[in-house]
Amino acid sequence: MPKGEIAEKEPAVLELEAGTYWWCQCGLSDDQPFCDGSHTGTEFGPVKLELEEEQSVALCQCKQTDDQPFCDGTHSTLE
């Protein structure tokens, strides 16, 4: 599967409330790490993230992770 554009080379570590979030897969959103619809016309779409309770998450911003939408450390291998 193709990977999106690199938005940042570090994760977004956030404390999120319970609810539904849409993670940007394309890397083009101005609202990183969340989708703002910038993927329109690309092969990418947002990834749904549902949280049952408030929790701290590390969301990928390099868009190269194999554990979407979570950071798997891939950013540390990018040049």
mmCIF file of the N, C-alpha and C atoms, coordinates in Angstrom:
data_MODEL
# 
_entry.id   MODEL 
# 
loop_
_atom_site.group_PDB 
_atom_site.id 
_atom_site.type_symbol 
_atom_site.label_atom_id 
_atom_site.label_alt_id 
_atom_site.label_comp_id 
_atom_site.label_asym_id 
_atom_site.label_entity_id 
_atom_site.label_seq_id 
_atom_site.pdbx_PDB_ins_code 
_atom_site.Cartn_x 
_atom_site.Cartn_y 
_atom_site.Cartn_z 
_atom_site.occupancy 
_atom_site.B_iso_or_equiv 
_atom_site.pdbx_formal_charge 
_atom_site.auth_seq_id 
_atom_site.auth_comp_id 
_atom_site.auth_asym_id 
_atom_site.auth_atom_id 
_atom_site.pdbx_PDB_model_num 
ATOM 1   N N  . MET A 1 1  ? 0.834   -1.181 0.000  1.00 0.00 ? 1  MET A N  1 
ATOM 2   C CA . MET A 1 1  ? 0.000   0.000  0.000  1.00 0.00 ? 1  MET A CA 1 
ATOM 3   C C  . MET A 1 1  ? 0.880   1.247  0.000  1.00 0.00 ? 1  MET A C  1 
ATOM 4   N N  . PRO A 1 2  ? 0.559   2.236  -0.805 1.00 0.00 ? 2  PRO A N  1 
ATOM 5   C CA . PRO A 1 2  ? 1.366   3.460  -0.850 1.00 0.00 ? 2  PRO A CA 1 
ATOM 6   C C  . PRO A 1 2  ? 1.282   4.232  0.465  1.00 0.00 ? 2  PRO A C  1 
ATOM 7   N N  . LYS A 1 3  ? 2.297   5.004  0.718  1.00 0.00 ? 3  LYS A N  1 
ATOM 8   C CA . LYS A 1 3  ? 2.364   5.806  1.941  1.00 0.00 ? 3  LYS A CA 1 
ATOM 9   C C  . LYS A 1 3  ? 2.170   7.272  1.587  1.00 0.00 ? 3  LYS A C  1 
ATOM 10  N N  . GLY A 1 4  ? 1.643   8.047  2.535  1.00 0.00 ? 4  GLY A N  1 
ATOM 11  C CA . GLY A 1 4  ? 1.390   9.465  2.331  1.00 0.00 ? 4  GLY A CA 1 
ATOM 12  C C  . GLY A 1 4  ? 2.651   10.310 2.423  1.00 0.00 ? 4  GLY A C  1 
ATOM 13  N N  . GLU A 1 5  ? 2.460   11.603 2.223  1.00 0.00 ? 5  GLU A N  1 
ATOM 14  C CA . GLU A 1 5  ? 3.547   12.579 2.333  1.00 0.00 ? 5  GLU A CA 1 
ATOM 15  C C  . GLU A 1 5  ? 3.942   12.733 3.801  1.00 0.00 ? 5  GLU A C  1 
ATOM 16  N N  . ILE A 1 6  ? 5.210   12.942 4.045  1.00 0.00 ? 6  ILE A N  1 
ATOM 17  C CA . ILE A 1 6  ? 5.693   13.144 5.412  1.00 0.00 ? 6  ILE A CA 1 
ATOM 18  C C  . ILE A 1 6  ? 5.263   14.537 5.878  1.00 0.00 ? 6  ILE A C  1 
ATOM 19  N N  . ALA A 1 7  ? 4.452   14.587 6.924  1.00 0.00 ? 7  ALA A N  1 
ATOM 20  C CA . ALA A 1 7  ? 4.017   15.865 7.491  1.00 0.00 ? 7  ALA A CA 1 
ATOM 21  C C  . ALA A 1 7  ? 5.022   16.336 8.541  1.00 0.00 ? 7  ALA A C  1 
ATOM 22  N N  . GLU A 1 8  ? 5.450   15.443 9.410  1.00 0.00 ? 8  GLU A N  1 
ATOM 23  C CA . GLU A 1 8  ? 6.441   15.727 10.457 1.00 0.00 ? 8  GLU A CA 1 
ATOM 24  C C  . GLU A 1 8  ? 7.208   14.445 10.734 1.00 0.00 ? 8  GLU A C  1 
ATOM 25  N N  . LYS A 1 9  ? 8.414   14.567 11.227 1.00 0.00 ? 9  LYS A N  1 
ATOM 26  C CA . LYS A 1 9  ? 9.221   13.391 11.558 1.00 0.00 ? 9  LYS A CA 1 
ATOM 27  C C  . LYS A 1 9  ? 9.215   13.115 13.053 1.00 0.00 ? 9  LYS A C  1 
ATOM 28  N N  . GLU A 1 10 ? 8.047   13.305 13.652 1.00 0.00 ? 10 GLU A N  1 
ATOM 29  C CA . GLU A 1 10 ? 7.834   12.971 15.059 1.00 0.00 ? 10 GLU A CA 1 
ATOM 30  C C  . GLU A 1 10 ? 6.346   12.731 15.247 1.00 0.00 ? 10 GLU A C  1 
ATOM 31  N N  . PRO A 1 11 ? 5.984   11.909 16.220 1.00 0.00 ? 11 PRO A N  1 
ATOM 32  C CA . PRO A 1 11 ? 4.565   11.645 16.450 1.00 0.00 ? 11 PRO A CA 1 
ATOM 33  C C  . PRO A 1 11 ? 3.879   12.824 17.134 1.00 0.00 ? 11 PRO A C  1 
ATOM 34  N N  . ALA A 1 12 ? 2.571   12.872 17.000 1.00 0.00 ? 12 ALA A N  1 
ATOM 35  C CA . ALA A 1 12 ? 1.756   13.815 17.762 1.00 0.00 ? 12 ALA A CA 1 
ATOM 36  C C  . ALA A 1 12 ? 1.288   13.062 19.001 1.00 0.00 ? 12 ALA A C  1 
ATOM 37  N N  . VAL A 1 13 ? 1.817   13.420 20.150 1.00 0.00 ? 13 VAL A N  1 
ATOM 38  C CA . VAL A 1 13 ? 1.429   12.763 21.404 1.00 0.00 ? 13 VAL A CA 1 
ATOM 39  C C  . VAL A 1 13 ? 0.325   13.621 22.013 1.00 0.00 ? 13 VAL A C  1 
ATOM 40  N N  . LEU A 1 14 ? -0.869  13.024 22.093 1.00 0.00 ? 14 LEU A N  1 
ATOM 41  C CA . LEU A 1 14 ? -2.060  13.766 22.494 1.00 0.00 ? 14 LEU A CA 1 
ATOM 42  C C  . LEU A 1 14 ? -2.851  13.024 23.553 1.00 0.00 ? 14 LEU A C  1 
ATOM 43  N N  . GLU A 1 15 ? -3.529  13.764 24.391 1.00 0.00 ? 15 GLU A N  1 
ATOM 44  C CA . GLU A 1 15 ? -4.490  13.217 25.341 1.00 0.00 ? 15 GLU A CA 1 
ATOM 45  C C  . GLU A 1 15 ? -5.862  13.447 24.708 1.00 0.00 ? 15 GLU A C  1 
ATOM 46  N N  . LEU A 1 16 ? -6.514  12.377 24.286 1.00 0.00 ? 16 LEU A N  1 
ATOM 47  C CA . LEU A 1 16 ? -7.794  12.491 23.581 1.00 0.00 ? 16 LEU A CA 1 
ATOM 48  C C  . LEU A 1 16 ? -8.942  11.967 24.427 1.00 0.00 ? 16 LEU A C  1 
ATOM 49  N N  . GLU A 1 17 ? -10.062 12.625 24.317 1.00 0.00 ? 17 GLU A N  1 
ATOM 50  C CA . GLU A 1 17 ? -11.290 12.193 24.970 1.00 0.00 ? 17 GLU A CA 1 
ATOM 51  C C  . GLU A 1 17 ? -11.845 10.982 24.225 1.00 0.00 ? 17 GLU A C  1 
ATOM 52  N N  . ALA A 1 18 ? -12.734 10.248 24.861 1.00 0.00 ? 18 ALA A N  1 
ATOM 53  C CA . ALA A 1 18 ? -13.435 9.165  24.182 1.00 0.00 ? 18 ALA A CA 1 
ATOM 54  C C  . ALA A 1 18 ? -14.183 9.755  22.995 1.00 0.00 ? 18 ALA A C  1 
ATOM 55  N N  . GLY A 1 19 ? -14.202 9.029  21.891 1.00 0.00 ? 19 GLY A N  1 
ATOM 56  C CA . GLY A 1 19 ? -14.908 9.519  20.708 1.00 0.00 ? 19 GLY A CA 1 
ATOM 57  C C  . GLY A 1 19 ? -14.295 8.984  19.437 1.00 0.00 ? 19 GLY A C  1 
ATOM 58  N N  . THR A 1 20 ? -14.747 9.520  18.319 1.00 0.00 ? 20 THR A N  1 
ATOM 59  C CA . THR A 1 20 ? -14.284 9.110  16.995 1.00 0.00 ? 20 THR A CA 1 
ATOM 60  C C  . THR A 1 20 ? -13.433 10.216 16.393 1.00 0.00 ? 20 THR A C  1 
ATOM 61  N N  . TYR A 1 21 ? -12.290 9.825  15.862 1.00 0.00 ? 21 TYR A N  1 
ATOM 62  C CA . TYR A 1 21 ? -11.355 10.744 15.227 1.00 0.00 ? 21 TYR A CA 1 
ATOM 63  C C  . TYR A 1 21 ? -11.001 10.200 13.857 1.00 0.00 ? 21 TYR A C  1 
ATOM 64  N N  . TRP A 1 22 ? -10.597 11.081 12.964 1.00 0.00 ? 22 TRP A N  1 
ATOM 65  C CA . TRP A 1 22 ? -10.186 10.681 11.616 1.00 0.00 ? 22 TRP A CA 1 
ATOM 66  C C  . TRP A 1 22 ? -8.749  11.127 11.400 1.00 0.00 ? 22 TRP A C  1 
ATOM 67  N N  . TRP A 1 23 ? -7.853  10.137 11.311 1.00 0.00 ? 23 TRP A N  1 
ATOM 68  C CA . TRP A 1 23 ? -6.412  10.382 11.145 1.00 0.00 ? 23 TRP A CA 1 
ATOM 69  C C  . TRP A 1 23 ? -6.100  10.621 9.669  1.00 0.00 ? 23 TRP A C  1 
ATOM 70  N N  . CYS A 1 24 ? -5.298  11.616 9.398  1.00 0.00 ? 24 CYS A N  1 
ATOM 71  C CA . CYS A 1 24 ? -4.870  11.930 8.032  1.00 0.00 ? 24 CYS A CA 1 
ATOM 72  C C  . CYS A 1 24 ? -3.867  10.889 7.552  1.00 0.00 ? 24 CYS A C  1 
ATOM 73  N N  . GLN A 1 25 ? -4.206  10.227 6.467  1.00 0.00 ? 25 GLN A N  1 
ATOM 74  C CA . GLN A 1 25 ? -3.321  9.214  5.886  1.00 0.00 ? 25 GLN A CA 1 
ATOM 75  C C  . GLN A 1 25 ? -2.457  9.795  4.765  1.00 0.00 ? 25 GLN A C  1 
ATOM 76  N N  . CYS A 1 26 ? -2.928  10.847 4.117  1.00 0.00 ? 26 CYS A N  1 
ATOM 77  C CA . CYS A 1 26 ? -2.233  11.387 2.944  1.00 0.00 ? 26 CYS A CA 1 
ATOM 78  C C  . CYS A 1 26 ? -1.058  12.293 3.299  1.00 0.00 ? 26 CYS A C  1 
ATOM 79  N N  . GLY A 1 27 ? -1.091  12.912 4.482  1.00 0.00 ? 27 GLY A N  1 
ATOM 80  C CA . GLY A 1 27 ? -0.031  13.828 4.887  1.00 0.00 ? 27 GLY A CA 1 
ATOM 81  C C  . GLY A 1 27 ? -0.240  15.258 4.412  1.00 0.00 ? 27 GLY A C  1 
ATOM 82  N N  . LEU A 1 28 ? -1.357  15.541 3.745  1.00 0.00 ? 28 LEU A N  1 
ATOM 83  C CA . LEU A 1 28 ? -1.598  16.870 3.175  1.00 0.00 ? 28 LEU A CA 1 
ATOM 84  C C  . LEU A 1 28 ? -2.446  17.784 4.055  1.00 0.00 ? 28 LEU A C  1 
ATOM 85  N N  . SER A 1 29 ? -3.056  17.253 5.085  1.00 0.00 ? 29 SER A N  1 
ATOM 86  C CA . SER A 1 29 ? -3.954  18.029 5.949  1.00 0.00 ? 29 SER A CA 1 
ATOM 87  C C  . SER A 1 29 ? -3.222  19.166 6.652  1.00 0.00 ? 29 SER A C  1 
ATOM 88  N N  . ASP A 1 30 ? -3.896  20.302 6.764  1.00 0.00 ? 30 ASP A N  1 
ATOM 89  C CA . ASP A 1 30 ? -3.367  21.420 7.541  1.00 0.00 ? 30 ASP A CA 1 
ATOM 90  C C  . ASP A 1 30 ? -3.709  21.270 9.019  1.00 0.00 ? 30 ASP A C  1 
ATOM 91  N N  . ASP A 1 31 ? -4.446  20.224 9.358  1.00 0.00 ? 31 ASP A N  1 
ATOM 92  C CA . ASP A 1 31 ? -4.886  19.966 10.728 1.00 0.00 ? 31 ASP A CA 1 
ATOM 93  C C  . ASP A 1 31 ? -4.237  18.687 11.268 1.00 0.00 ? 31 ASP A C  1 
ATOM 94  N N  . GLN A 1 32 ? -2.957  18.473 10.967 1.00 0.00 ? 32 GLN A N  1 
ATOM 95  C CA . GLN A 1 32 ? -2.257  17.253 11.382 1.00 0.00 ? 32 GLN A CA 1 
ATOM 96  C C  . GLN A 1 32 ? -2.378  17.018 12.871 1.00 0.00 ? 32 GLN A C  1 
ATOM 97  N N  . PRO A 1 33 ? -2.548  15.793 13.310 1.00 0.00 ? 33 PRO A N  1 
ATOM 98  C CA . PRO A 1 33 ? -2.537  14.555 12.542 1.00 0.00 ? 33 PRO A CA 1 
ATOM 99  C C  . PRO A 1 33 ? -3.921  14.149 12.027 1.00 0.00 ? 33 PRO A C  1 
ATOM 100 N N  . PHE A 1 34 ? -4.879  15.097 12.093 1.00 0.00 ? 34 PHE A N  1 
ATOM 101 C CA . PHE A 1 34 ? -6.244  14.771 11.721 1.00 0.00 ? 34 PHE A CA 1 
ATOM 102 C C  . PHE A 1 34 ? -6.571  15.196 10.291 1.00 0.00 ? 34 PHE A C  1 
ATOM 103 N N  . CYS A 1 35 ? -7.560  14.544 9.730  1.00 0.00 ? 35 CYS A N  1 
ATOM 104 C CA . CYS A 1 35 ? -7.986  14.791 8.354  1.00 0.00 ? 35 CYS A CA 1 
ATOM 105 C C  . CYS A 1 35 ? -8.761  16.100 8.240  1.00 0.00 ? 35 CYS A C  1 
ATOM 106 N N  . ASP A 1 36 ? -8.480  16.866 7.185  1.00 0.00 ? 36 ASP A N  1 
ATOM 107 C CA . ASP A 1 36 ? -9.269  18.062 6.882  1.00 0.00 ? 36 ASP A CA 1 
ATOM 108 C C  . ASP A 1 36 ? -9.866  17.988 5.480  1.00 0.00 ? 36 ASP A C  1 
ATOM 109 N N  . GLY A 1 37 ? -9.793  16.788 4.867  1.00 0.00 ? 37 GLY A N  1 
ATOM 110 C CA . GLY A 1 37 ? -10.352 16.606 3.533  1.00 0.00 ? 37 GLY A CA 1 
ATOM 111 C C  . GLY A 1 37 ? -9.375  16.855 2.392  1.00 0.00 ? 37 GLY A C  1 
ATOM 112 N N  . SER A 1 38 ? -8.127  17.164 2.717  1.00 0.00 ? 38 SER A N  1 
ATOM 113 C CA . SER A 1 38 ? -7.131  17.457 1.680  1.00 0.00 ? 38 SER A CA 1 
ATOM 114 C C  . SER A 1 38 ? -6.830  16.260 0.779  1.00 0.00 ? 38 SER A C  1 
ATOM 115 N N  . HIS A 1 39 ? -7.224  15.071 1.186  1.00 0.00 ? 39 HIS A N  1 
ATOM 116 C CA . HIS A 1 39 ? -6.972  13.864 0.393  1.00 0.00 ? 39 HIS A CA 1 
ATOM 117 C C  . HIS A 1 39 ? -7.867  13.782 -0.846 1.00 0.00 ? 39 HIS A C  1 
ATOM 118 N N  . THR A 1 40 ? -8.875  14.624 -0.949 1.00 0.00 ? 40 THR A N  1 
ATOM 119 C CA . THR A 1 40 ? -9.806  14.577 -2.077 1.00 0.00 ? 40 THR A CA 1 
ATOM 120 C C  . THR A 1 40 ? -9.031  14.595 -3.395 1.00 0.00 ? 40 THR A C  1 
ATOM 121 N N  . GLY A 1 41 ? -9.328  13.619 -4.238 1.00 0.00 ? 41 GLY A N  1 
ATOM 122 C CA . GLY A 1 41 ? -8.649  13.503 -5.523 1.00 0.00 ? 41 GLY A CA 1 
ATOM 123 C C  . GLY A 1 41 ? -7.386  12.658 -5.478 1.00 0.00 ? 41 GLY A C  1 
ATOM 124 N N  . THR A 1 42 ? -7.047  12.125 -4.298 1.00 0.00 ? 42 THR A N  1 
ATOM 125 C CA . THR A 1 42 ? -5.879  11.249 -4.169 1.00 0.00 ? 42 THR A CA 1 
ATOM 126 C C  . THR A 1 42 ? -6.357  9.820  -3.927 1.00 0.00 ? 42 THR A C  1 
ATOM 127 N N  . GLU A 1 43 ? -5.442  8.906  -3.836 1.00 0.00 ? 43 GLU A N  1 
ATOM 128 C CA . GLU A 1 43 ? -5.784  7.514  -3.549 1.00 0.00 ? 43 GLU A CA 1 
ATOM 129 C C  . GLU A 1 43 ? -5.949  7.250  -2.061 1.00 0.00 ? 43 GLU A C  1 
ATOM 130 N N  . PHE A 1 44 ? -5.798  8.275  -1.247 1.00 0.00 ? 44 PHE A N  1 
ATOM 131 C CA . PHE A 1 44 ? -5.847  8.125  0.196  1.00 0.00 ? 44 PHE A CA 1 
ATOM 132 C C  . PHE A 1 44 ? -7.196  8.525  0.767  1.00 0.00 ? 44 PHE A C  1 
ATOM 133 N N  . GLY A 1 45 ? -7.463  8.028  1.954  1.00 0.00 ? 45 GLY A N  1 
ATOM 134 C CA . GLY A 1 45 ? -8.648  8.412  2.702  1.00 0.00 ? 45 GLY A CA 1 
ATOM 135 C C  . GLY A 1 45 ? -8.293  8.418  4.174  1.00 0.00 ? 45 GLY A C  1 
ATOM 136 N N  . PRO A 1 46 ? -9.109  9.045  5.006  1.00 0.00 ? 46 PRO A N  1 
ATOM 137 C CA . PRO A 1 46 ? -8.808  9.085  6.428  1.00 0.00 ? 46 PRO A CA 1 
ATOM 138 C C  . PRO A 1 46 ? -8.980  7.716  7.073  1.00 0.00 ? 46 PRO A C  1 
ATOM 139 N N  . VAL A 1 47 ? -8.273  7.525  8.184  1.00 0.00 ? 47 VAL A N  1 
ATOM 140 C CA . VAL A 1 47 ? -8.354  6.278  8.961  1.00 0.00 ? 47 VAL A CA 1 
ATOM 141 C C  . VAL A 1 47 ? -9.136  6.584  10.241 1.00 0.00 ? 47 VAL A C  1 
ATOM 142 N N  . LYS A 1 48 ? -10.175 5.804  10.477 1.00 0.00 ? 48 LYS A N  1 
ATOM 143 C CA . LYS A 1 48 ? -11.030 6.007  11.643 1.00 0.00 ? 48 LYS A CA 1 
ATOM 144 C C  . LYS A 1 48 ? -10.343 5.495  12.909 1.00 0.00 ? 48 LYS A C  1 
ATOM 145 N N  . LEU A 1 49 ? -10.377 6.318  13.942 1.00 0.00 ? 49 LEU A N  1 
ATOM 146 C CA . LEU A 1 49 ? -9.844  5.965  15.256 1.00 0.00 ? 49 LEU A CA 1 
ATOM 147 C C  . LEU A 1 49 ? -10.961 6.156  16.266 1.00 0.00 ? 49 LEU A C  1 
ATOM 148 N N  . GLU A 1 50 ? -11.371 5.076  16.910 1.00 0.00 ? 50 GLU A N  1 
ATOM 149 C CA . GLU A 1 50 ? -12.421 5.147  17.915 1.00 0.00 ? 50 GLU A CA 1 
ATOM 150 C C  . GLU A 1 50 ? -11.832 4.842  19.285 1.00 0.00 ? 50 GLU A C  1 
ATOM 151 N N  . LEU A 1 51 ? -12.037 5.746  20.220 1.00 0.00 ? 51 LEU A N  1 
ATOM 152 C CA . LEU A 1 51 ? -11.545 5.577  21.581 1.00 0.00 ? 51 LEU A CA 1 
ATOM 153 C C  . LEU A 1 51 ? -12.730 5.409  22.518 1.00 0.00 ? 51 LEU A C  1 
ATOM 154 N N  . GLU A 1 52 ? -12.680 4.380  23.335 1.00 0.00 ? 52 GLU A N  1 
ATOM 155 C CA . GLU A 1 52 ? -13.755 4.092  24.285 1.00 0.00 ? 52 GLU A CA 1 
ATOM 156 C C  . GLU A 1 52 ? -13.625 4.927  25.562 1.00 0.00 ? 52 GLU A C  1 
ATOM 157 N N  . GLU A 1 53 ? -12.407 5.402  25.817 1.00 0.00 ? 53 GLU A N  1 
ATOM 158 C CA . GLU A 1 53 ? -12.166 6.204  27.016 1.00 0.00 ? 53 GLU A CA 1 
ATOM 159 C C  . GLU A 1 53 ? -11.041 7.184  26.734 1.00 0.00 ? 53 GLU A C  1 
ATOM 160 N N  . GLU A 1 54 ? -10.904 8.180  27.581 1.00 0.00 ? 54 GLU A N  1 
ATOM 161 C CA . GLU A 1 54 ? -9.822  9.153  27.446 1.00 0.00 ? 54 GLU A CA 1 
ATOM 162 C C  . GLU A 1 54 ? -8.491  8.421  27.547 1.00 0.00 ? 54 GLU A C  1 
ATOM 163 N N  . GLN A 1 55 ? -7.570  8.756  26.656 1.00 0.00 ? 55 GLN A N  1 
ATOM 164 C CA . GLN A 1 55 ? -6.245  8.139  26.728 1.00 0.00 ? 55 GLN A CA 1 
ATOM 165 C C  . GLN A 1 55 ? -5.208  8.952  25.971 1.00 0.00 ? 55 GLN A C  1 
ATOM 166 N N  . SER A 1 56 ? -3.967  8.689  26.317 1.00 0.00 ? 56 SER A N  1 
ATOM 167 C CA . SER A 1 56 ? -2.842  9.306  25.640 1.00 0.00 ? 56 SER A CA 1 
ATOM 168 C C  . SER A 1 56 ? -2.470  8.429  24.446 1.00 0.00 ? 56 SER A C  1 
ATOM 169 N N  . VAL A 1 57 ? -2.296  9.063  23.294 1.00 0.00 ? 57 VAL A N  1 
ATOM 170 C CA . VAL A 1 57 ? -1.935  8.324  22.082 1.00 0.00 ? 57 VAL A CA 1 
ATOM 171 C C  . VAL A 1 57 ? -0.782  9.031  21.384 1.00 0.00 ? 57 VAL A C  1 
ATOM 172 N N  . ALA A 1 58 ? 0.011   8.258  20.650 1.00 0.00 ? 58 ALA A N  1 
ATOM 173 C CA . ALA A 1 58 ? 1.078   8.801  19.811 1.00 0.00 ? 58 ALA A CA 1 
ATOM 174 C C  . ALA A 1 58 ? 0.679   8.509  18.367 1.00 0.00 ? 58 ALA A C  1 
ATOM 175 N N  . LEU A 1 59 ? 0.177   9.537  17.687 1.00 0.00 ? 59 LEU A N  1 
ATOM 176 C CA . LEU A 1 59 ? -0.296  9.369  16.318 1.00 0.00 ? 59 LEU A CA 1 
ATOM 177 C C  . LEU A 1 59 ? 0.809   9.711  15.328 1.00 0.00 ? 59 LEU A C  1 
ATOM 178 N N  . CYS A 1 60 ? 0.952   8.865  14.337 1.00 0.00 ? 60 CYS A N  1 
ATOM 179 C CA . CYS A 1 60 ? 1.990   9.028  13.320 1.00 0.00 ? 60 CYS A CA 1 
ATOM 180 C C  . CYS A 1 60 ? 1.759   10.298 12.508 1.00 0.00 ? 60 CYS A C  1 
ATOM 181 N N  . GLN A 1 61 ? 2.836   11.037 12.289 1.00 0.00 ? 61 GLN A N  1 
ATOM 182 C CA . GLN A 1 61 ? 2.776   12.198 11.399 1.00 0.00 ? 61 GLN A CA 1 
ATOM 183 C C  . GLN A 1 61 ? 3.697   12.037 10.193 1.00 0.00 ? 61 GLN A C  1 
ATOM 184 N N  . CYS A 1 62 ? 4.546   10.997 10.203 1.00 0.00 ? 62 CYS A N  1 
ATOM 185 C CA . CYS A 1 62 ? 5.397   10.782 9.036  1.00 0.00 ? 62 CYS A CA 1 
ATOM 186 C C  . CYS A 1 62 ? 4.658   10.000 7.955  1.00 0.00 ? 62 CYS A C  1 
ATOM 187 N N  . LYS A 1 63 ? 3.547   9.375  8.333  1.00 0.00 ? 63 LYS A N  1 
ATOM 188 C CA . LYS A 1 63 ? 2.658   8.632  7.432  1.00 0.00 ? 63 LYS A CA 1 
ATOM 189 C C  . LYS A 1 63 ? 3.296   7.372  6.860  1.00 0.00 ? 63 LYS A C  1 
ATOM 190 N N  . GLN A 1 64 ? 4.409   6.939  7.431  1.00 0.00 ? 64 GLN A N  1 
ATOM 191 C CA . GLN A 1 64 ? 5.109   5.750  6.955  1.00 0.00 ? 64 GLN A CA 1 
ATOM 192 C C  . GLN A 1 64 ? 4.900   4.545  7.873  1.00 0.00 ? 64 GLN A C  1 
ATOM 193 N N  . THR A 1 65 ? 4.153   4.716  8.956  1.00 0.00 ? 65 THR A N  1 
ATOM 194 C CA . THR A 1 65 ? 3.928   3.659  9.931  1.00 0.00 ? 65 THR A CA 1 
ATOM 195 C C  . THR A 1 65 ? 3.222   2.441  9.336  1.00 0.00 ? 65 THR A C  1 
ATOM 196 N N  . ASP A 1 66 ? 3.511   1.283  9.888  1.00 0.00 ? 66 ASP A N  1 
ATOM 197 C CA . ASP A 1 66 ? 2.790   0.066  9.520  1.00 0.00 ? 66 ASP A CA 1 
ATOM 198 C C  . ASP A 1 66 ? 1.680   -0.229 10.524 1.00 0.00 ? 66 ASP A C  1 
ATOM 199 N N  . ASP A 1 67 ? 1.467   0.692  11.491 1.00 0.00 ? 67 ASP A N  1 
ATOM 200 C CA . ASP A 1 67 ? 0.469   0.511  12.540 1.00 0.00 ? 67 ASP A CA 1 
ATOM 201 C C  . ASP A 1 67 ? -0.498  1.704  12.557 1.00 0.00 ? 67 ASP A C  1 
ATOM 202 N N  . GLN A 1 68 ? -1.020  2.072  11.396 1.00 0.00 ? 68 GLN A N  1 
ATOM 203 C CA . GLN A 1 68 ? -1.894  3.242  11.280 1.00 0.00 ? 68 GLN A CA 1 
ATOM 204 C C  . GLN A 1 68 ? -3.050  3.168  12.253 1.00 0.00 ? 68 GLN A C  1 
ATOM 205 N N  . PRO A 1 69 ? -3.346  4.228  12.927 1.00 0.00 ? 69 PRO A N  1 
ATOM 206 C CA . PRO A 1 69 ? -2.797  5.581  12.857 1.00 0.00 ? 69 PRO A CA 1 
ATOM 207 C C  . PRO A 1 69 ? -1.675  5.851  13.864 1.00 0.00 ? 69 PRO A C  1 
ATOM 208 N N  . PHE A 1 70 ? -1.213  4.803  14.512 1.00 0.00 ? 70 PHE A N  1 
ATOM 209 C CA . PHE A 1 70 ? -0.251  4.982  15.603 1.00 0.00 ? 70 PHE A CA 1 
ATOM 210 C C  . PHE A 1 70 ? 1.201   5.001  15.116 1.00 0.00 ? 70 PHE A C  1 
ATOM 211 N N  . CYS A 1 71 ? 2.018   5.729  15.842 1.00 0.00 ? 71 CYS A N  1 
ATOM 212 C CA . CYS A 1 71 ? 3.448   5.778  15.561 1.00 0.00 ? 71 CYS A CA 1 
ATOM 213 C C  . CYS A 1 71 ? 4.085   4.426  15.894 1.00 0.00 ? 71 CYS A C  1 
ATOM 214 N N  . ASP A 1 72 ? 4.912   3.924  14.982 1.00 0.00 ? 72 ASP A N  1 
ATOM 215 C CA . ASP A 1 72 ? 5.654   2.689  15.244 1.00 0.00 ? 72 ASP A CA 1 
ATOM 216 C C  . ASP A 1 72 ? 7.160   2.931  15.233 1.00 0.00 ? 72 ASP A C  1 
ATOM 217 N N  . GLY A 1 73 ? 7.562   4.213  15.251 1.00 0.00 ? 73 GLY A N  1 
ATOM 218 C CA . GLY A 1 73 ? 8.978   4.570  15.295 1.00 0.00 ? 73 GLY A CA 1 
ATOM 219 C C  . GLY A 1 73 ? 9.643   4.700  13.944 1.00 0.00 ? 73 GLY A C  1 
ATOM 220 N N  . THR A 1 74 ? 8.909   4.483  12.865 1.00 0.00 ? 74 THR A N  1 
ATOM 221 C CA . THR A 1 74 ? 9.498   4.553  11.528 1.00 0.00 ? 74 THR A CA 1 
ATOM 222 C C  . THR A 1 74 ? 10.147  5.901  11.270 1.00 0.00 ? 74 THR A C  1 
ATOM 223 N N  . HIS A 1 75 ? 9.610   6.983  11.838 1.00 0.00 ? 75 HIS A N  1 
ATOM 224 C CA . HIS A 1 75 ? 10.159  8.318  11.603 1.00 0.00 ? 75 HIS A CA 1 
ATOM 225 C C  . HIS A 1 75 ? 11.639  8.400  11.948 1.00 0.00 ? 75 HIS A C  1 
ATOM 226 N N  . SER A 1 76 ? 12.086  7.586  12.894 1.00 0.00 ? 76 SER A N  1 
ATOM 227 C CA . SER A 1 76 ? 13.490  7.647  13.315 1.00 0.00 ? 76 SER A CA 1 
ATOM 228 C C  . SER A 1 76 ? 14.430  7.071  12.269 1.00 0.00 ? 76 SER A C  1 
ATOM 229 N N  . THR A 1 77 ? 13.890  6.405  11.254 1.00 0.00 ? 77 THR A N  1 
ATOM 230 C CA . THR A 1 77 ? 14.728  5.836  10.195 1.00 0.00 ? 77 THR A CA 1 
ATOM 231 C C  . THR A 1 77 ? 14.718  6.674  8.922  1.00 0.00 ? 77 THR A C  1 
ATOM 232 N N  . LEU A 1 78 ? 13.955  7.766  8.916  1.00 0.00 ? 78 LEU A N  1 
ATOM 233 C CA . LEU A 1 78 ? 13.832  8.610  7.726  1.00 0.00 ? 78 LEU A CA 1 
ATOM 234 C C  . LEU A 1 78 ? 14.964  9.624  7.661  1.00 0.00 ? 78 LEU A C  1 
ATOM 235 N N  . GLU A 1 79 ? 15.366  9.937  6.456  1.00 0.00 ? 79 GLU A N  1 
ATOM 236 C CA . GLU A 1 79 ? 16.428  10.951 6.281  1.00 0.00 ? 79 GLU A CA 1 
ATOM 237 C C  . GLU A 1 79 ? 15.851  12.332 6.206  1.00 0.00 ? 79 GLU A C  1 
# 
